[in-house]
Amino acid sequence: MSTEPTLRIRDFALRHRAAVGVVWLLVLLLGGAAAVAGLGRLDQSFTASGGPGHRANQAIQERYGNGAAVAPLVAVASWPAATDVRTAETAGRFADAVRRAAGPGARTVSFAGTGDEGFLGADGRTVYALVYPGAGKPDLAGLAAVEAAAGTLRAGLRSALPAVRVEVTGVLPLQHDSAVAGPGPAVLAVKAGCALGLLVLLVLAFRSPLGASAPLLLAGVTSVGGLVLVEAVARFTEISFIVVYLVPVTALVLAVHRWAQPPGTAGRSAVAAGAAGAAACAVLAVFPAAFLRSVGVAGLAVWAVGTAASLTLAPVLGSLATRTTRPSRLSRLSRLSRPSPTAPTADTARTAGTAATARTTGTAGATGAAQRRGGRRTRALPAAVGLALLVLLAGAATQLRVGNPEAHALVAGGPARDGLDRLAAAGVPSGVLNPLEVLVPAGTDAAAVAARAARVPGVLLAAAPAAAEWRRDGSAVVVVVPEEEPMTAAGAATVTALRSALSGGTAALPVGGSGVVDRDLVDGVYGLLPFAVPAAALAAFLALAALTSAGAAVRAVSGALLAAVAAAGALTVLWQWGPPDTGAVTGWVPLVVGAFAFCVSLDRSAASAAGGPWWAGPVAAGAGALAVLAVGIGPQVELALLVSGFAMAALFDALAGGHRTPPGSPARPTYRSSFQLV
């Protein structure tokens, strides 16, 4: 797209600034109400659909009404040392107490109903039971119901067994305890500091209340408009709730970055980056995986609405800002970084004709060339170090293990953690938190299936409960408890081996349960990335090359890809290998973080190629990092994973933008700059 169409759009917006402002105000207000009302259309299960585990979980959920993809509660009881937990009286008393406390519609299984000593601790006095509450689906409402059932179960057991130490744990109670723990004073101070830092950064960058609030307004209309479009698409196809996290953060960074562009480059860079980003996201949207489709649709909506706002609303806000404020320090630096249109050139020096003028010009040119060579040498080492760091992080991304974080990393303390610690002290492995369920069809011997599953390496126990809640319309559910959690290498191997062991005969038996969700995510989503990522990158390159140049397109797309992969590698180093030791990274988080890193890096590169100011990228990335830290930092591990990924992706982009000088510009000043604030 040439410069003239973007100028015509800008001029039209300026001539009709009142109408343009009213339209975007309606988008913000009415669209905001519609977006909130339409959140229910988004899939809230956070599970990969279409895989064999998903189909098995659907079948179990439809027939039995609970369990399946929702991890059960684990009731743990430690009896006095003199008690024989194997006796029918003791085992039956515990099983009856669990059944009554679990309430109607629940499925429970323990030593009493199976005789399997896998339900007993090695200390000889600890027993546990698996409890699938009567209500609970793999969506936000269903998970909340299971979390509430944990408190009811805990209270009921302690009332029924006053002489026994009783705890209730499980994946959902552990996550719930981390969420309700709340941030401490230190974390609250950090959140407040990040929020204040965001405001200070915007004020210093744009030097007026309107200048600082304008990018926030642009981000608001982009977020609202993008969510409305995504929810409209969700009427026709499955769109995951993860878009709620991706859209506003991406919109904020793009808005700040584009607001910082001078009028001469804003339109060109917005159209070029918007076309490239939209092309890449459109390719992702056609792949047959809900998470990839969701990321693609969300990115496409942000690029479309953001570009429209940049071409229409931004000029209107800019015209208002120029009336009320003087140019900012960063704007002055931006002007200083571009050659003056009245500066003498080599041609005018030669046509001047005098030897003295020629000698003066030659001396100045030599001095300038020497300064530029010195500047390049000065920047070469930091750039090389930064590139090496990104490459190393990209290598670390190949070791990424996706799945729910291991149980020990979910929360440091609380009632659910007490139950987990009690299991560990009794020698019970943590794999009991994520059991598998095998749906046995009518006419098949469930006990024989359980015996076959029990022989699989890595299986702690396999049982076919005879209680009525485990049998329905001739079918049965066999519960299989692995020794290791499914996100670990050993746990994943157990799931694979179990599926293989149960695949003989006329048809493979459906293997579901919370332990197969991670495997479906790896096979169904990450297995498509070797095809989806190159296709999206090629689409972005073709769109950008058509609007700029092939060289600029190669640099922009390759840098965006490196930023996306490096962000995933940073999650691996920080969480999987670092002190938190989560063992795995929540499966959808690297997808969202990678898409965010790709989009913001692509936008910054396109703006830089169009001649935008060098400081725009660092300021925008810094604003995004501060915003997500101010909102999301806290004790909840999965949210902390997402927030840290956004922040690190923004930091990498700030560093990349800070070391990039537009062609033809002198070395930028290194003092009193916004980059130091970032």
JODALIN-V817421 format. One line per field, one symbol per residue. ss: DSSP state (A for helix, B for strand, O for the rest). burial: 1 if it has 16 or more other C-alpha atoms within 10 Angstrom, else 0. Layout:
# JODALIN-V817421
ss->???
burial->???
This chain:
# JODALIN-V817421
ss->OOAAAAAAAAAAAAAOAAAAAAAAAAAAAAAAAAAAAAAAAOBOOOOOOOOAAAAAAAAAAAAAOOOOOOOOBBBBBBOOOOOOOOOAAAAAAAAAAAAAAAOOOOBBBOAAAAOOAAABOOOOOBBBBBBBOOOOOOOAAAAAAAAAAAAAAAAAAAAAOOOOBBBBBOAAAAAAAAAAAOOOAAAAAAAAAAAAAAAAAAAAAAOOAAAAAAAAAAAAAAAAAAAAAAAAAOOOOOOBOOAAAAAAAAAAAAAAAAAOOOAAAAAAAAAAAAAAAAAAAAAAAOOOOAAAAAAAAAAAAAAAAAAAAAAAAAAAAAAAAAAAOOOOAAAAAAAAOOOOOOOOOAAAAAAAOOAAAAAAAAAAAAAAAAAAAAAAAAAAAAAAAAAAAAAAAAAAAOOOOBOOOOAAAOOOOOAAAAAAAAAAAOOOOAAAAAOBBBBBOOOOOAAAAAAAAAOOOOBBBBBOOOOAAABBOOBBBBBBBBOOOOOOAAAAAAAAAAAAAOOOOOOOOBBBBAAAAAAAAAAAOAAAAAAAAAAAAAAAAAAAAAAOOAAAAAAAAAAAAAAAAAAAAAAAAAAAOOOOOOOOBOOOAAAAAAAAAAAAAAAAAAAAAOOOOOAAAAAAAAAAAAAAAAAAOOOOAAAAAAAAAAAAAAAAAAAAAAOOOOOOOOOOOOOOOAAAAO
burial->000001101110110010011001001100110110011011111111101111111111100111111111111111100000110000110111111011100111111111000111110111111111111111100111111011001101110110011111111111111110001000000110011011111111111101111111111111111111111011000111111111111111111111111110111111111111111111111010111111111111111111111111111111001000000111101100110000000000100000000100100000000001000000000010010001101101100111111111111001111111111001011111111111111000011011001101011111111100011000111111111111110111111011101100000011111111111111011100000100111111111110110001110111111111111111111111100011111111111111111111111111111111111111111111111111011111111111111111111111111111110011110000111001
